[in-house]
Amino acid sequence: MLSLKDTRLTLAGNAGPVEILKGISLTVQPGETLGLIGPSGSGKSSLLMLMGGLERATGGSIHALGHDLTAMNEDALARFRRNKMGVVFQSFHLIPTMTALENVAVPMELAGASDAFARAEAELASVGLGKRMHHYPSQMSGGEQQRVALARAAAPRPAILLADEPTGNLDGANGQAIMDLLFGLRDKHGATLVLVTHAPELAARCDRTIRLVDGRIASDTTLARAAE
């Protein structure tokens, strides 16, 4: 599903080039749930952004569903993400002038889906927002906004679902609810899930965890639950 070989990311800094990722090689199998863990600044979010084509690698290769992301231009990457990937961020990135329904439906409508609003309604209902779909983000709690973001990511039925600290801005109860919904969507749609998290309880629900330290893979662990 995903394959990275000697993937590197170097960004310009005030004092010169800064190596963020220093030769990452890994594969993610179809249907697998992979947690990216490690201390702040270890490169977790940067690695996730590379997997989603939201950041461009400065070395090595990245393949997703057999396509070489490093060879695509920005337009091709945008089309690939639209059709094959769903992304959930710690910050919800909802459009404030659109209702929950519009936030979920409009990206699909722009992609040519004739049933965009029907699918958006169904997805919002599945995350418990059937009665809130005509509300604007400012009228919703943080937990509700993250549910909208989850619905938006899942509605196109992506093959790959990427989540960057999806519970990071939420309290314990809302974080637990979002965790349950995220894994429920994975089970419902059969997507491959890669998530960045500092939450041990969220990482423990993954099939496998990769710990990053200083831009390198420090450990790659298949959890006992996955082998049952």
Secondary structure as GFF3:
##gff-version 3
##sequence-region A 1 228
A	DSSP	beta_strand	2	13	.	.	.	ID=ss1
A	DSSP	beta_strand	16	28	.	.	.	ID=ss2
A	DSSP	beta_strand	33	37	.	.	.	ID=ss3
A	DSSP	alpha_helix	44	51	.	.	.	ID=ss4
A	DSSP	beta_strand	59	64	.	.	.	ID=ss5
A	DSSP	beta_strand	67	68	.	.	.	ID=ss6
A	DSSP	three_ten_helix	69	71	.	.	.	ID=ss7
A	DSSP	alpha_helix	74	84	.	.	.	ID=ss8
A	DSSP	beta_strand	85	88	.	.	.	ID=ss9
A	DSSP	alpha_helix	100	110	.	.	.	ID=ss10
A	DSSP	alpha_helix	116	126	.	.	.	ID=ss11
A	DSSP	three_ten_helix	137	139	.	.	.	ID=ss12
A	DSSP	alpha_helix	142	154	.	.	.	ID=ss13
A	DSSP	beta_strand	160	164	.	.	.	ID=ss14
A	DSSP	alpha_helix	172	189	.	.	.	ID=ss15
A	DSSP	beta_strand	192	196	.	.	.	ID=ss16
A	DSSP	alpha_helix	200	203	.	.	.	ID=ss17
A	DSSP	beta_strand	208	213	.	.	.	ID=ss18
A	DSSP	beta_strand	216	222	.	.	.	ID=ss19
A	DSSP	alpha_helix	224	227	.	.	.	ID=ss20
###
